[in-house]
Amino acid sequence: QRNKKSSILIAALLGVLSPLGSYVAIPLCAALFTLGTPLPVIMAFLVSTPLINPNLFFLTAGAFGLELAILRVISALVLGIVTGYSARLLIQNNIIATIRTKQQDKYSSANMTKKGENSILRIFVIDLYRMTKYISKYFFIAIILAALIKIFFPTKILTNLFRDNSFLVILLSTSAGVPFYVCGGAAIPVIQELASLGMSKGSVLAFFISGPATKISNLVLMQSAFSSRVFSLYLAVSMVGAFIIGLI
């Protein structure tokens, strides 16, 4: 709260360093929002954290070389910062509201304290149970959707689609991240195979940006935890950013 501008930069950096999976990061950020953490700071973290983490950095470096691993880090930082400052600008122009959703208010510890439940441990346990129950419903739906996509769109289809090295392939790579990306570690061997068939580094990078940010589980959780305008900002920056960085 003290310095919201520099907090956006710090949040984007923490997102890169954080080992948390999105299934933890998204509910965590929703909870932090109820405690008064500025939305631009939260958005900077939410966009940067799924794109890279220390584990993915070393896996990427091992499979594709240090250059691409560093590019993933830079991309995550840039998009996190862009999202944070975009959110700040949209809030200043009253396009995005900073009010909490009804669901977040329901799980707010402060709201529960007003009701006379003053025990910190009791508040924590009830809060944890209710948020877990709410999020798990969407998480399991996401797992089922991701499994169906993996069954009906096998790796062979990806190989045929991304064999060429062209402008269109980068666009396809960006779009393919939404249905085909399931897990960071599992995606690397698939994309490594495509790279050996001639997939450009730009296309690889576009997939590695759009995939983690817009995989089905993330989209379902984001939609459930935040307003539609916040969700739209998250989706727009992730997709457009992936395409532009891939082209660059």
N, C-alpha and C positions, 0 to 999 in steps of 0.2 A: 504493500500500500504506500510505502514511503516514496518510492521512485518507480512509477509504473513503466516509464520508458526503458530504463535499464533492466527492470524485472523481466521484460519480454525477452531480452537477449539472454539473461541468465536461465530463464525457463526453457528456451530453445536448446541451450547447451546441456542443461540437465536432462532433457529429453533424449539427446544423443547418447549420454553416458548411462542413462537408466536401463537396467536389465529387465524391467517390468514388461510383461506381455500386455497387449491392449485390453484383454479381458479383465485385467487388474487396473490398468491406468485409467480407463474410461470411467468406471464406477468411482475410483478414487478422486478423479477430477470433478465429478458431479458432486461428491461430498465436500470437496474443498470449496466449490462454488457456493454451497449453502452456508459456509463459514465466512464468506465475504472476500474470498480471493478474487481479484479482478479477472473478468472474462478474457481480455486479451492475453494475459499471462497464461491462463489455462489453455487457450487455443494454441499458443506457441508451443507448449509442451505436448499437447495432444497430436499435433501434426508431425513434430520431429521425432517423437519417441517410437512410433512403429516402423519408421524408415530405416533405422540402424540402431544397433546396440553393440557393446564390446564383443559379444559372441559372434554376431553376424559380420562384424568388421573382419575378424580373423578368418572366418569361413569364406568370405568374399575374396580376401587377399590370397588365400590358398588356392581358390578355384580360378580366379580371373586376374590376379596380380594386384599389387599394392595400389596402382593408379586408380583402378575402378573402386577399390575399397575407400580410398580418400575422397573420390568423387561422390560416393554415397554419403559420406559424412558431411561434405560441403553442401550437397543438395538438401539434406535434412535440416541443417542449420539455416540455410537461406529460406526454405519454404516455411519453417517454423517462425522465423522473424517476420517474413512477409505476412503470414496469417495473423500474427499478433498485432502488427501495426494496422493491418486492414480492419481487424475487429475493432481496434481503438478508433479508427476513422469512422466506421459505420455506427458505432455507439455515439460518437460526438454529433453525427448527423441524424440521430434518432431512427436509424434504419434497423438496428438491432437493439433490443431492450435488454437490460441487465437484471430484470426481475427474475425470480426463481419460478420454476414450473410448479404446478400443484403437487406433482409427484415428489419433487425435491423438498418442498415445504413439509410434506407428510413425513419425510425421513430426517427432517432437521432436528438436531439435538437441542438447539435453542428452543424450538417449538415444544419439544417434549418437556424441557425444563420448566416452561411456563405452566404446564399442566400439573406441576408439583412433583414430578419424578426427579428428585435432586441427586440421587445416587449416580455418580459418574460411571461406575461399573455397570449399573442397571441400564443407563442410557446407552452405553456402548453396546451391550449385548442385544438390546432390543433393536437399535439402529442397524447393527450388523446383520441380524436375522432378517429384518424387513427388506433391506437393500439387497441382500443375497437372494432372497426369495423372488424379488422383483426382477433382478438382472438375470438370474439363472434361467428363467422362462425364455427370455430372448436368446440367451447364449445357446441353449439346447436346440432351439429352432435354427439358429445359425449353423450349428454343427451338422444338422440333417441336410440343410440346403447345400453346404459345402461338400458333403459326401455325395449327394446326388449329382452335383456338377462334375466332381472328379470321376464318377462312373460313366456319365454320358458324354463327357468331353475328354477323352484320354490324351496322353502325351503325344500320340501320333498325329493328332489333328494340329497341335501346336507346331510340331516340326514342319508339317506341310505349309502352314500359314506363314512362318517366319524364316523361310529358307533364303529369301532374297534380302539384299541390302539396299533399301530405298526409303524415300520420304513416307510412303504408304505403310511400310513395315513399322516405323516409329509410331504412327497413328494407331496401328493395330496392336502394337506392344502396349501402348498406354491403355487402350480399351480392354485388352485381354487381362490386365491385372485384376479387374473387378471379379470376373467369374472364375479365373484359373488359379489365382494365388490363394493358397491355404495356409502354409507354414513357411517361415523364413528359411529354415534349414533344409526343408524338403524341396523348396523351389530351386535351390542352387544347382543340384545335379541336372535337373531338367533344362535350365537355362544354359548351363555349361555345354550340354549336348547341342542345343540350338546354336550356340556361339561357334562350336566346332563345324557346324554346317554353313556358316557364313553370316550369322546374325551380327549386325554391327554393334559396337559398344554403346552407341546412342540408344539403340533399341533395347539393349540389355538394361541400361540405366533407367530408361522410361518405365520398363516393366517393374524394376526393383523399387521405383518410387510409387507408381500407381497401385501396385499389388498390395503391399502392406497397409497402405492408407485406406484402400477401398475394398479390402476383402469383405466377403459377405458378413462375417461375424462383427467386424468393426462397424459396418454401416448400420446393422440392426441395433447394436448397442448405442451408437451415437444418436440414432433416431429416438431411442427410448429414453435417453438420459438428458438430451438437450432440445431446445426449440427447433422448429423447422428452418428458421433463418440461420441459426448457428450451424446446423447440419449442412445447409446449402453452401455456406462459406467454406466449411471443412472440405466438402466434396469438390467444389470449384477450384480451390487453390491446389488441391492434390492432383486433380486431373490435368488442369491447364499447366501447372508447374511441371508435371512429369513430361508432358509433350514438349514444352519449350526447352527444358534442360536436355532432353533427348536430342532435340535438333541442334542445340549448341554444341 
